[in-house]
Amino acid sequence: MIDVREGGIWVYAERRGDSFLPVSLELMGKAREIADRLGVELTALTVGRDGGAGAQLRRYGPDHVLELAHPLLTTYDAKAYATAISAELRRSKPSTLLLGATRNGQDLAGRLAIRMRTGLTAHVTALELDDRQNLIGWVPGFGGGIEAGVSCPVRRPQMVTVKPGVFPLPESGTPTGDVTKVVPELSEKDVGSRRISFEPKGSTVDLTRAGVIVVGGRGTGGDFTRIERLAHLLGGEVGATRVATDAGWVERDRMIGQTGVITHPELALVFGASGAVQFTVGIEGANTVIAVNRDPAAPIFDHADLGIVGDLGPVVDSLLRALAA
């Protein structure tokens, strides 16, 4: 069995097939930094049907890679994954568990926190240590009125979910650490669902890697035709506020902000978004932000390098004509 020093930091490395989601690798970089400051070991935890995929994680600086491999873990199942992982958490007693705030990551984190009787800080946009070496996760709250620092000083493990794109993607290096495969004790009763069939979603978008993002909000009224055309001409991607995705105007993968994705584009063009902090936290990493809104007092202008007060339609149409020419 793997020899993980009690009090170490674990990162749940979420898989998509035989590769890992970028947010998991982003967390590896930040976790390595925190582990070095605390003088503890870093373990990357991966779950799946077979062992072997975890060897990729050795290039991102872990002291250990732990693979939980079992035929019942072929695809994500909340009950089975929580059962297998919680058993390892109880055995090894890490001080901290970091997960990506993906759909499955958030689902899993809540279940693990209940099983471990510990706290969970969700949708974190920054991490730091306090003077007692407790982990503090910073989360915007109360409609943007405050930014709350949340810690879990008593229970362990400290658990945090972090949005994709919050931390930079570390460069891969020389493989480090050992890889250990563990076969969890699972049976059919530990599986909560059965996959009957699978229909691929089709194309997916990763806004965390986009160089140009054209964002539409409530002010579009649901018409994203201009937004999509402008994004195409700029070689960028379409983004949206929560209002737009909740209304079904744009698919949820394109939602930017605290409950969406954190982006770092060279250019963000924002049309018809008021600028609530839950959204603006998603574009803070942009090199240049240009905003268009009819309300001169809209908070979005506090975050923009260039602001235009007016209807978005004529502004976008002018840009489209100029680019087309």
C-alpha positions in Angstrom: 0.0 0.0 0.0 1.1 3.6 -0.6 3.0 5.3 2.2 1.5 8.7 2.4 2.6 10.8 5.3 -0.4 11.8 7.5 -1.3 15.4 6.9 -0.3 15.4 3.2 -2.2 17.2 0.4 -4.2 15.2 -2.1 -5.5 16.3 -5.5 -8.3 14.4 -7.2 -7.1 14.2 -10.8 -10.3 13.8 -12.9 -10.0 11.7 -16.0 -11.6 11.9 -19.4 -10.7 8.6 -20.9 -7.0 8.1 -20.5 -6.2 11.9 -20.2 -6.8 14.3 -17.4 -8.9 17.5 -17.3 -6.8 20.7 -17.4 -8.2 21.9 -14.1 -6.7 18.8 -12.4 -3.2 19.7 -13.7 -3.7 23.3 -12.7 -4.5 22.1 -9.1 -1.3 20.0 -9.2 0.8 23.1 -9.7 -0.9 25.0 -6.8 -0.9 22.0 -4.5 2.8 21.5 -5.1 3.4 25.1 -4.0 1.3 24.6 -0.8 2.8 21.2 0.0 6.4 22.7 -0.2 5.4 25.5 2.1 4.0 23.1 4.7 6.7 20.5 4.3 4.2 17.7 3.5 3.8 15.3 0.7 1.6 15.7 -2.4 -0.4 12.8 -3.7 -2.3 12.7 -7.0 -5.4 10.5 -6.8 -7.0 9.1 -10.0 -9.9 6.7 -10.4 -10.9 4.4 -13.2 -11.3 0.9 -14.5 -7.6 0.2 -15.1 -4.3 1.4 -13.7 -1.7 3.0 -16.0 -3.2 6.4 -16.7 -1.7 7.8 -13.5 1.8 7.6 -14.8 1.1 10.9 -16.8 0.6 12.7 -13.5 4.2 12.0 -12.5 5.3 14.9 -14.7 3.5 17.4 -12.6 5.5 17.0 -9.4 3.7 14.6 -7.0 5.5 12.6 -4.4 3.0 9.8 -4.9 0.3 8.8 -7.5 -2.5 6.6 -6.2 -4.6 4.8 -8.7 -7.9 3.4 -7.6 -8.7 0.8 -10.3 -11.8 -1.5 -10.5 -14.2 -2.6 -13.2 -17.1 -0.9 -11.4 -15.2 2.4 -11.7 -15.2 2.4 -15.5 -17.4 5.5 -15.8 -18.2 8.1 -13.1 -20.8 6.9 -10.6 -21.2 9.2 -7.6 -21.9 6.4 -5.1 -19.1 4.1 -6.3 -16.5 6.8 -6.5 -17.4 8.2 -3.1 -17.2 4.8 -1.5 -13.8 4.0 -3.0 -12.3 7.4 -2.3 -13.6 7.9 1.2 -12.1 4.5 2.2 -8.7 5.7 1.1 -9.2 9.1 2.8 -9.9 7.3 6.1 -6.9 5.1 5.8 -4.3 7.7 4.8 -5.8 10.7 6.6 -4.6 13.5 4.3 -5.0 17.1 5.7 -6.3 18.5 2.4 -8.2 17.3 -0.7 -8.5 19.6 -3.7 -10.9 18.9 -6.6 -11.8 20.7 -9.8 -15.2 22.4 -9.7 -16.5 20.5 -12.7 -19.9 18.9 -12.8 -18.6 15.6 -11.5 -16.1 17.1 -9.2 -18.7 19.2 -7.4 -21.0 16.2 -7.2 -18.3 14.0 -5.8 -16.9 16.7 -3.4 -20.3 17.1 -1.6 -20.7 13.4 -1.1 -17.2 13.0 0.2 -17.6 15.9 2.6 -20.7 14.2 4.1 -19.0 10.8 4.4 -15.9 12.3 6.0 -18.0 14.7 8.2 -15.9 17.6 7.2 -16.3 21.0 5.6 -16.3 21.9 1.9 -15.5 25.3 0.4 -16.9 25.4 -3.2 -16.2 27.6 -6.2 -13.0 28.9 -4.8 -11.2 31.6 -6.8 -8.0 31.9 -4.6 -6.2 29.9 -2.0 -3.8 30.8 0.8 -2.6 29.7 4.2 -3.4 31.4 7.5 -0.9 31.8 10.4 -2.0 28.4 11.7 -1.4 26.8 8.3 -5.1 26.2 7.7 -6.1 26.5 4.1 -8.3 29.5 3.3 -10.5 29.5 0.2 -11.7 32.8 -1.1 -15.2 33.0 -2.5 -17.2 36.0 -3.7 -20.5 36.2 -1.8 -23.7 38.3 -1.0 -24.1 39.5 -4.6 -20.6 40.7 -4.8 -20.8 42.8 -1.6 -17.9 40.8 0.0 -15.2 38.3 -0.7 -15.3 35.6 2.0 -12.3 33.7 3.2 -13.5 30.2 4.3 -11.5 27.8 6.4 -12.0 24.5 8.1 -9.8 24.6 11.2 -11.1 21.6 13.1 -12.1 18.8 10.8 -9.9 17.0 8.3 -9.5 16.7 5.4 -10.0 20.3 4.4 -11.9 20.1 1.1 -12.0 22.7 -1.6 -13.3 22.8 -5.2 -11.6 25.2 -7.6 -12.9 26.6 -10.8 -11.1 25.7 -14.1 -8.7 28.4 -15.1 -8.1 29.9 -11.6 -4.5 28.7 -11.5 -2.0 28.5 -14.4 -1.4 25.2 -16.1 2.1 24.1 -14.9 4.6 22.8 -17.4 5.3 19.1 -17.4 8.7 18.1 -16.2 10.8 15.1 -15.3 8.6 12.3 -13.8 8.7 12.2 -10.0 7.2 10.1 -7.3 5.9 6.5 -7.3 2.7 5.0 -8.7 0.7 2.6 -6.6 -2.4 0.8 -7.8 -5.1 -0.1 -5.3 -8.2 -2.2 -6.0 -11.0 -0.9 -3.8 -13.4 -3.3 -2.1 -16.5 -2.7 -4.2 -19.6 -4.7 -5.1 -22.7 -4.1 -7.2 -24.5 -2.6 -4.2 -22.0 0.2 -4.2 -23.0 1.4 -7.6 -25.9 3.9 -7.7 -26.6 3.9 -11.5 -26.2 1.9 -14.7 -25.3 3.4 -18.0 -27.6 2.0 -20.6 -26.3 4.0 -23.6 -24.0 7.0 -24.2 -24.6 9.8 -26.7 -21.6 12.1 -27.1 -22.5 15.7 -26.6 -20.5 16.7 -29.7 -18.2 19.6 -29.9 -17.1 21.0 -26.6 -15.5 24.4 -25.8 -12.7 25.2 -23.4 -12.9 28.9 -22.7 -10.0 28.8 -20.3 -7.7 28.5 -23.3 -9.4 31.0 -25.6 -7.4 34.1 -26.7 -10.4 36.1 -27.6 -13.9 35.8 -26.0 -17.0 37.7 -27.0 -19.5 37.7 -24.2 -23.2 38.3 -24.3 -25.5 39.0 -21.3 -29.0 39.9 -20.5 -28.8 42.9 -22.8 -28.7 40.7 -25.9 -32.3 39.7 -25.3 -31.4 36.2 -26.3 -30.2 37.1 -29.8 -26.6 35.9 -30.0 -26.4 36.0 -33.8 -24.2 39.1 -33.8 -22.1 37.8 -30.9 -21.4 34.5 -32.7 -20.6 36.3 -36.0 -18.2 38.7 -34.2 -16.5 35.9 -32.3 -16.0 34.0 -35.6 -14.4 37.0 -37.4 -12.1 37.6 -34.4 -11.1 33.9 -34.3 -12.5 33.7 -30.8 -15.1 32.0 -28.7 -18.6 33.0 -27.5 -19.1 33.4 -23.8 -22.1 34.2 -21.7 -23.3 35.3 -18.3 -25.4 33.1 -16.1 -28.6 34.9 -17.1 -28.0 34.0 -20.7 -27.2 30.4 -20.0 -30.1 29.9 -17.5 -32.4 31.3 -20.1 -31.2 28.7 -22.6 -29.8 31.2 -25.0 -26.4 29.6 -24.9 -25.1 26.2 -23.7 -23.9 26.1 -20.2 -20.3 25.2 -21.1 -20.0 28.9 -22.2 -20.9 30.4 -18.9 -18.2 32.6 -17.4 -17.9 33.5 -13.7 -17.9 32.1 -10.3 -20.2 29.2 -11.2 -18.9 29.0 -14.8 -15.3 29.2 -15.9 -12.4 31.5 -15.1 -10.8 32.8 -18.3 -7.5 34.5 -19.2 -8.0 35.9 -22.8 -5.9 38.5 -24.4 -9.2 40.3 -25.3 -12.7 40.1 -23.7 -15.5 41.9 -25.4 -18.5 42.1 -23.1 -21.9 43.1 -24.5 -25.0 43.7 -22.4 -23.7 42.4 -19.1 -24.2 44.5 -16.0 -21.0 43.3 -14.4 -22.0 41.5 -11.1 -18.9 40.2 -9.3 -20.0 36.6 -9.9 -19.4 37.3 -13.6 -16.4 39.6 -13.5 -14.4 37.2 -11.5 -14.3 35.1 -14.7 -12.7 37.9 -16.7 -10.3 39.3 -14.2 -7.4 37.6 -15.9 -8.1 39.2 -19.3 -5.4 41.5 -20.7 -7.9 43.9 -22.2 -11.6 44.2 -21.5 -14.0 46.2 -23.7 -17.6 46.6 -22.4 -20.7 47.9 -24.1 -23.8 48.7 -21.9 -26.7 51.2 -22.1 -26.4 51.9 -18.3 -23.5 54.4 -17.6 -23.5 53.2 -14.0 -23.2 49.5 -14.8 -20.5 47.9 -12.6 -18.9 46.3 -15.7 -17.3 49.7 -16.5 -15.3 49.4 -13.3 -13.6 46.4 -14.8 -13.2 47.6 -18.4 -10.2 49.1 -20.1 -12.5 50.7 -22.6 -16.3 51.3 -22.1 -18.9 52.3 -24.5 -22.3 53.5 -23.3 -25.0 52.6 -25.8 -27.0 49.9 -27.5 -24.9 46.9 -28.3 -26.6 46.3 -31.7 -25.1 49.3 -33.5 -21.7 48.9 -31.9 -21.5 45.2 -32.9 -22.8 45.9 -36.4 -20.1 48.6 -36.9 -17.4 46.1 -35.7 -18.8 43.4 -38.1 -18.7 45.8 -41.1 -15.1 46.9 -40.3 -13.9 43.3 -39.9 -15.7 42.1 -43.0 -14.1 44.9 -45.0 
